[in-house]
Amino acid sequence: MTQDWGDMMDESDYGYPAPQELIEGDMKNIISYEERDDKIVKVTRFYKITKIKVPRSVAERKKWAKFGDSGNDPPGLNPATTQIGDEVFLTLASKKDQDENKEEDITTQMNKLKSSGQGIVVCRICKGSHWTKECPYKDSLGAALD
């Protein structure tokens, strides 16, 4: 009689030895057994353990206690309860591009001022195109404005 797949999933070991983790220095070896082509095959995986320096605030957050469905999980990610979001691509404009746009804006504004016939500087006394301190009428009209 063949077994139902649901009954097979209830068995925890499937007749294979349990996976073993061996840590030797900075190397981690995981030995597990799989079935390939109707044969039981020993699979050995080697991983190099590396330490990554992170900012102090990140290190503090990693020490926080887990909560909810992950409350009893060991440190690190649990694929059963952790969901990674979509990748977001960010395109940053270079400073050079921004400077070129500013220069173009300034030149168009200058051309508008030149075409309007008014100067860049406007006198507060006579509304001429010169500085107020250089106004030829500041003694006569300036006294009337005060």
C-alpha positions as CSV (number, residue, x, y, z in Angstrom):
1,M,0.0,0.0,0.0
2,T,1.4,3.5,-0.9
3,Q,1.5,6.2,1.6
4,D,-0.5,9.4,1.2
5,W,1.7,12.6,0.8
6,G,0.0,14.1,3.9
7,D,1.1,11.1,6.0
8,M,4.6,11.4,4.7
9,M,4.7,15.1,5.7
10,D,3.8,14.2,9.2
11,E,6.9,12.1,9.6
12,S,9.7,14.3,10.8
13,D,12.8,12.3,9.8
14,Y,11.8,10.6,6.5
15,G,14.3,7.9,7.4
16,Y,17.3,10.2,7.0
17,P,19.7,11.1,9.7
18,A,19.2,14.6,11.1
19,P,21.2,17.4,9.6
20,Q,24.4,18.2,11.5
21,E,26.1,21.6,11.9
22,L,29.9,21.7,12.6
23,I,31.6,25.0,13.3
24,E,35.4,24.9,13.0
25,G,37.0,28.4,13.3
26,D,35.5,30.6,10.7
27,M,34.0,27.7,8.6
28,K,30.5,26.2,9.1
29,N,29.8,22.7,7.7
30,I,26.2,21.5,7.3
31,I,25.8,17.8,6.6
32,S,22.4,16.7,5.4
33,Y,21.0,13.8,3.5
34,E,18.7,13.9,0.4
35,E,17.2,11.5,-2.0
36,R,18.4,11.8,-5.6
37,D,17.6,9.3,-8.3
38,D,16.2,6.9,-5.8
39,K,19.4,6.9,-3.7
40,I,20.2,8.5,-0.4
41,V,23.0,11.0,-0.9
42,K,25.1,12.8,1.7
43,V,25.2,16.5,1.0
44,T,27.9,18.6,2.7
45,R,27.7,22.4,2.4
46,F,30.6,24.7,3.5
47,Y,30.0,28.3,4.6
48,K,32.6,30.9,5.6
49,I,31.5,32.8,8.7
50,T,32.3,36.5,8.4
51,K,31.8,39.4,10.8
52,I,30.4,42.6,9.5
53,K,30.8,45.9,11.3
54,V,27.5,47.8,11.6
55,P,26.7,51.2,13.1
56,R,26.2,51.2,16.8
57,S,22.5,52.0,16.6
58,V,22.0,48.9,14.4
59,A,23.9,46.7,16.8
60,E,21.7,48.0,19.6
61,R,18.5,47.1,17.7
62,K,19.8,43.6,17.0
63,K,19.8,43.0,20.8
64,W,16.1,43.8,21.1
65,A,13.9,40.9,22.1
66,K,11.7,39.4,19.4
67,F,8.0,39.6,19.7
68,G,4.8,38.1,18.2
69,D,5.2,35.0,16.0
70,S,9.0,35.4,16.1
71,G,9.2,35.6,19.9
72,N,10.8,32.2,20.3
73,D,13.0,32.3,17.2
74,P,16.8,32.4,17.4
75,P,18.6,35.5,16.3
76,G,18.4,36.3,12.6
77,L,15.7,36.0,10.0
78,N,13.0,33.3,10.0
79,P,11.6,32.8,6.5
80,A,8.3,31.6,7.9
81,T,7.6,35.0,9.6
82,T,9.8,37.4,7.8
83,Q,8.6,39.0,4.6
84,I,11.1,40.9,2.4
85,G,9.5,43.8,0.4
86,D,9.9,44.7,-3.2
87,E,13.2,46.1,-4.4
88,V,13.2,49.9,-4.8
89,F,15.6,51.4,-7.2
90,L,16.8,54.9,-6.5
91,T,18.3,57.1,-9.2
92,L,20.2,60.1,-7.8
93,A,20.9,63.1,-10.0
94,S,24.5,64.3,-9.9
95,K,25.4,67.7,-8.6
96,K,26.8,68.6,-12.1
97,D,23.3,68.1,-13.7
98,Q,21.7,70.3,-11.0
99,D,24.3,73.0,-11.5
100,E,23.7,73.1,-15.2
101,N,20.0,73.4,-14.7
102,K,20.5,76.3,-12.3
103,E,22.8,78.1,-14.7
104,E,20.2,77.7,-17.5
105,D,17.5,79.2,-15.2
106,I,19.7,82.1,-14.3
107,T,20.5,82.9,-17.9
108,T,16.8,82.8,-19.0
109,Q,15.9,85.1,-16.1
110,M,18.7,87.5,-17.1
111,N,17.5,87.5,-20.7
112,K,14.0,88.3,-19.6
113,L,15.2,91.3,-17.5
114,K,17.3,92.6,-20.4
115,S,14.4,92.3,-22.9
116,S,12.0,94.1,-20.5
117,G,14.1,97.2,-20.6
118,Q,14.5,97.4,-16.9
119,G,17.8,97.0,-15.2
120,I,18.5,94.4,-12.6
121,V,18.9,97.1,-9.9
122,V,16.0,99.6,-9.2
123,C,16.5,102.8,-7.3
124,R,14.0,103.3,-4.4
125,I,13.9,107.0,-4.9
126,C,13.5,107.6,-8.6
127,K,12.9,104.0,-9.8
128,G,15.8,104.3,-12.2
129,S,18.2,101.4,-13.1
130,H,20.9,102.3,-10.6
131,W,21.7,101.8,-6.9
132,T,19.9,104.1,-4.4
133,K,23.2,105.3,-3.0
134,E,24.2,106.5,-6.5
135,C,20.9,108.3,-7.3
136,P,21.4,111.8,-8.6
137,Y,18.1,112.9,-7.1
138,K,18.7,111.5,-3.6
139,D,19.2,115.0,-2.1
140,S,16.1,116.5,-3.7
141,L,13.6,113.6,-3.9
142,G,15.0,111.7,-0.9
143,A,14.0,114.5,1.5
144,A,10.5,114.5,0.1
145,L,10.2,110.7,0.7
146,D,11.2,111.0,4.3
